[in-house]
Amino acid sequence: MADNKQLPTFDELPNFHEYTGCAWGVWGKDDQLGTINLLTEKVTGKDDMSELARELSRKGSPLFNRQPPVIQQWMKHETVNDDSIIINTQSGSQWDGLKHFGIAGHNVFYNNTPSESFYRGNLAITDPSKVSEDLIKLGIHNWAQHGICGRGVLLDLVKFYTDGGKPLPYDPWTTHAISLQDLEACAKAEGVTFRQGDILLLRIGFMQRYYSATPEERDALGSKPETFAGIEQGEDMKRFLWNNHFAAAASDQPALERWPTPEGTPHMHQTLLGLWGMPIGEFFDLELLSKTCAEAGRYTFFFSSWPLNV
């Protein structure tokens, strides 16, 4: 395997039959990154990057009775492969967009946008330059064109609760409320102070539980009643999220908030999405990030996410 400082020149690369410049084996016979290997710590300034997207698995997801992905692959020509993925946009890690959740009882969405103003049904867009603005109002493409990038802050509640070998005091796959007091205590234990525009990430335990579950438990997850741990609903929690002026909030759970909500309690989704326009991230895989933060003793980092540009 070549060191990036000792890469062969083009003229030093062997031919492959009539083709000059074959770099097979430069980074090892089993390499699957190609020239992405050039993005070293020296180049990027980072030696500990973590991917937070949960795999688009074909089995055991998505939850909430949504259809699973359909992945098709075919050969167009002798040396040309194409593929397509038909997915519900909440099949894996996702941002809940501004058209996802409105205000119950009022039939409006963010910025008082009437529900009936949204188009519903199949869309065939032949010329993106001529799409009506009314058709794509509050579309997630707005976030995609801006990017959700900034200082990320991880509150690793799993680690906070289990430090010293204590068991996690709840099952992430059951209804359980994470209190504001515990969020603040976790931040204090990590030495974290919030800044305006932070992207808040909460590790509550769904993915850890998922990875440790048996295949049978995973398969049964989609058919059992939806009960999950998440932040408590209440005025103090809203006050915390708004007064800290987070740009977005996400967790490793299928829903950021405790699910289901207690009877008579409004969904937090209505406030975050419908009233504030705050992105809600769900199903983020925070396991590797948690390990990286613990090893570094630091729970802030540069966060970069681009939603689907659709």
C-alpha positions as a printed Julia matrix, in Angstrom:
310×3 Matrix{Float64}:
   0.0     0.0     0.0
   1.45    3.35   -1.05
   2.09    6.21    1.32
   0.44    9.34   -0.09
   3.89   11.0    -0.1
   5.27    8.25   -2.29
   2.58    7.97   -4.92
   3.79    6.95   -8.36
   3.66    9.48  -11.14
   1.31    8.84  -14.03
   4.17    7.62  -16.18
   5.2     5.19  -13.44
   1.76    3.57  -13.41
   1.47    0.36  -15.42
  -0.75   -0.12  -18.43
  -3.86   -2.23  -18.42
  -3.82   -3.62  -21.93
  -4.18   -0.56  -24.2
  -5.08    1.77  -21.29
  -2.29    3.8   -19.7
  -2.12    4.82  -16.05
  -3.66    1.9   -14.11
  -3.6     2.67  -10.36
  -4.92   -0.67   -9.18
  -3.17   -1.71   -6.0
  -1.74    1.73   -5.2
  -3.73    1.74   -1.95
  -3.83   -2.04   -1.56
  -5.52   -4.87   -3.43
  -8.67   -4.66   -1.27
  -9.03   -0.87   -1.36
 -12.56    0.48   -1.88
 -11.91    4.22   -1.47
  -9.75    5.07   -4.49
  -8.44    8.63   -4.48
 -10.56    9.43   -1.41
  -7.53    7.95    0.38
  -5.87   11.3    -0.36
  -8.17   13.01    2.18
  -5.78   12.38    5.04
  -5.63   14.08    8.43
  -2.98   16.44    7.04
  -5.27   17.49    4.19
  -8.54   17.74    6.11
  -7.18   18.77    9.5
  -9.25   15.95   11.0
  -8.25   12.51   12.2
 -11.56   11.54   13.77
 -14.47   11.9    11.37
 -17.73   10.11   12.18
 -20.54    9.19    9.8
 -23.89    9.7    11.55
 -26.26    8.31    8.93
 -27.95    5.04    9.76
 -27.72    2.46    7.0
 -30.73    2.2     4.71
 -31.44   -1.39    5.69
 -33.99   -3.42    3.79
 -35.22   -5.31    6.82
 -36.43   -4.04   10.15
 -36.96   -0.46    9.0
 -38.51    1.95    8.67
 -40.76    2.23   11.7
 -44.21    3.79   12.05
 -45.59    1.46    9.37
 -43.62    3.11    6.54
 -42.6     1.17    3.46
 -39.05   -0.22    3.28
 -36.56    0.8     0.57
 -36.59   -0.94   -2.81
 -33.1    -1.16   -4.33
 -32.73   -2.08   -8.0
 -29.51   -2.64   -9.95
 -29.1    -3.33  -13.64
 -26.55   -3.27  -16.45
 -27.21   -0.61  -19.08
 -24.28   -1.64  -21.26
 -21.41   -4.08  -21.03
 -19.42   -1.82  -18.67
 -22.14    0.5   -17.35
 -24.16   -0.27  -14.21
 -27.05    1.84  -12.96
 -29.16    1.56   -9.85
 -32.17    3.18   -8.27
 -33.47    3.42   -4.72
 -37.14    3.93   -4.04
 -37.47    5.07   -0.46
 -39.82    6.63    1.97
 -37.8     9.68    3.01
 -37.97    8.49    6.64
 -36.42    5.11    5.92
 -33.17    5.87    7.73
 -31.43    8.89    9.22
 -33.49   11.91    8.31
 -34.34   15.53    8.88
 -38.01   16.26    9.46
 -38.8    19.12    7.09
 -41.18   22.03    7.47
 -43.94   20.29    5.52
 -43.8    17.25    7.8
 -45.67   18.46   10.88
 -48.1    21.33   11.28
 -50.23   22.78   14.05
 -53.03   20.46   15.17
 -56.48   21.99   15.15
 -55.45   24.9    12.94
 -54.56   23.17    9.65
 -51.48   25.33    9.13
 -47.74   24.74    8.94
 -44.67   26.93    9.49
 -45.22   30.64    8.91
 -48.99   30.14    8.87
 -48.87   28.2     5.59
 -52.3    26.61    4.96
 -52.28   22.83    4.7
 -54.43   22.95    1.57
 -51.71   24.93   -0.24
 -49.49   21.84   -0.49
 -49.66   19.67   -3.59
 -50.24   15.99   -2.88
 -49.74   13.1    -5.26
 -47.17   12.07   -7.85
 -44.89   14.74   -9.24
 -43.23   14.55  -12.65
 -40.88   17.53  -12.86
 -39.52   17.77  -16.4
 -38.04   21.27  -16.07
 -36.89   22.26  -12.56
 -36.43   25.87  -13.73
 -40.16   26.21  -14.32
 -41.55   24.71  -11.12
 -44.13   26.87   -9.39
 -42.95   28.3    -6.07
 -46.29   27.33   -4.57
 -45.59   23.72   -5.5
 -42.3    23.57   -3.58
 -43.08   25.93   -0.69
 -41.33   24.85    2.53
 -39.48   22.12    0.61
 -36.41   20.54    2.19
 -34.38   21.65   -0.85
 -34.07   25.04    0.89
 -32.0    23.45    3.65
 -30.07   21.4     1.11
 -29.04   24.5    -0.82
 -27.95   26.21    2.4
 -26.47   23.2     4.21
 -26.87   22.36    7.89
 -23.29   23.0     8.96
 -21.87   24.45   12.13
 -20.76   23.58   15.64
 -22.25   20.3    16.75
 -22.73   19.5    20.45
 -23.24   15.93   21.63
 -25.03   15.29   24.89
 -24.16   11.64   25.46
 -26.92   10.71   27.87
 -26.16    6.99   27.63
 -22.65    7.63   28.92
 -23.94   10.13   31.48
 -26.41    7.63   32.93
 -24.07    4.61   32.85
 -20.8     6.15   34.09
 -19.3     4.02   36.82
 -20.84    0.85   35.46
 -24.44    1.7    36.28
 -27.13    0.19   34.02
 -29.08    2.47   31.7
 -32.15    3.35   33.79
 -34.62    2.89   30.92
 -35.16    0.85   27.77
 -34.78    3.17   24.72
 -37.45    1.1    22.97
 -40.07    2.01   25.59
 -41.82    5.28   26.38
 -39.53    7.27   28.66
 -39.06   11.0    29.18
 -35.57   12.53   29.26
 -35.84   15.49   31.62
 -34.46   18.96   31.1
 -32.55   18.59   34.38
 -30.7    15.58   32.96
 -29.85   17.41   29.73
 -28.36   20.26   31.73
 -26.53   17.91   34.11
 -25.08   15.99   31.15
 -23.86   19.22   29.55
 -22.24   20.24   32.84
 -20.53   16.86   33.23
 -19.13   17.18   29.7
 -17.97   20.75   30.29
 -20.21   21.99   27.47
 -21.55   25.51   27.22
 -23.94   26.28   24.41
 -23.57   28.93   21.73
 -26.18   30.46   19.46
 -26.5    28.36   16.31
 -25.29   25.08   17.85
 -26.61   21.84   16.37
 -27.74   19.74   19.32
 -27.27   15.95   19.14
 -28.69   13.66   21.83
 -27.51   10.08   22.29
 -30.4     8.41   24.09
 -29.69    4.79   23.24
 -31.82    3.51   20.35
 -28.87    2.6    18.11
 -26.89    0.96   20.93
 -29.95   -1.11   21.78
 -30.46   -1.94   18.09
 -26.9    -3.15   17.57
 -27.06   -5.35   20.67
 -30.48   -6.84   19.81
 -31.02  -10.27   18.33
 -32.14  -10.55   14.69
 -35.56  -11.62   15.97
 -35.86   -8.51   18.15
 -34.9    -6.26   15.24
 -37.39   -7.92   12.91
 -40.18   -7.54   15.47
 -39.45   -3.86   16.07
 -41.49   -2.65   13.11
 -44.6    -4.55   14.16
 -44.68   -3.69   17.87
 -46.43   -0.57   19.22
 -44.26    2.52   18.7
 -42.88    3.38   22.13
 -39.57    5.2    22.41
 -37.56    7.28   24.82
 -37.1    10.98   24.02
 -37.07   14.46   25.48
 -39.98   15.37   27.7
 -42.7    17.64   26.37
 -43.24   20.78   28.41
 -42.78   24.53   28.59
 -39.4    24.34   30.32
 -38.02   22.06   27.58
 -39.31   24.45   24.92
 -37.76   27.36   26.78
 -34.4    25.53   26.93
 -34.39   24.74   23.2
 -35.45   28.22   22.13
 -33.42   30.33   24.57
 -30.23   28.5    23.61
 -31.1    29.26   19.97
 -30.1    25.9    18.59
 -30.07   25.83   14.79
 -31.29   22.21   14.8
 -31.83   19.3    17.2
 -31.37   15.6    16.53
 -31.09   12.27   18.32
 -30.48    8.59   17.72
 -34.14    7.82   18.45
 -36.93    7.36   15.87
 -38.53   10.49   17.36
 -36.67   13.28   19.14
 -39.43   13.51   21.74
 -40.85   10.89   24.1
 -43.22    8.68   22.12
 -46.12    8.55   22.36
 -46.9    11.82   24.09
 -48.93   11.66   27.29
 -52.66   11.98   26.69
 -53.62   15.62   26.2
 -50.01   16.77   25.69
 -49.23   18.42   22.34
 -46.43   16.98   20.23
 -43.15   18.86   20.51
 -42.91   18.48   16.71
 -45.61   21.13   16.39
 -43.52   23.68   18.24
 -40.12   22.92   16.72
 -41.26   22.5    13.11
 -44.56   24.34   12.97
 -43.8    27.34   15.17
 -40.02   27.72   14.99
 -38.94   26.12   11.72
 -36.29   24.11   13.59
 -35.05   20.93   11.83
 -35.6    17.72   13.78
 -33.07   14.97   13.12
 -33.98   11.36   13.85
 -32.27    7.97   13.62
 -28.78    9.49   13.73
 -26.15    6.83   14.42
 -24.14    8.43   17.22
 -22.23    5.34   18.38
 -18.89    6.09   16.71
 -19.19    9.79   17.49
 -19.78    8.95   21.15
 -16.61    6.86   21.26
 -14.61    9.57   19.5
 -15.84   12.29   21.86
 -15.14   10.18   24.95
 -11.59    9.44   23.78
 -10.95   13.1    22.97
 -12.65   14.36   26.13
 -14.45   16.88   23.93
 -18.09   16.99   22.92
 -18.1    19.81   20.38
 -17.06   19.41   16.75
 -17.72   20.61   13.22
 -20.99   19.16   11.95
 -21.91   18.98    8.26
 -25.14   17.68    6.8
 -26.83   18.12    3.43
 -30.47   17.01    3.23
 -31.79   15.6    -0.02
 -31.77   18.33   -2.67
 -35.24   17.46   -3.97
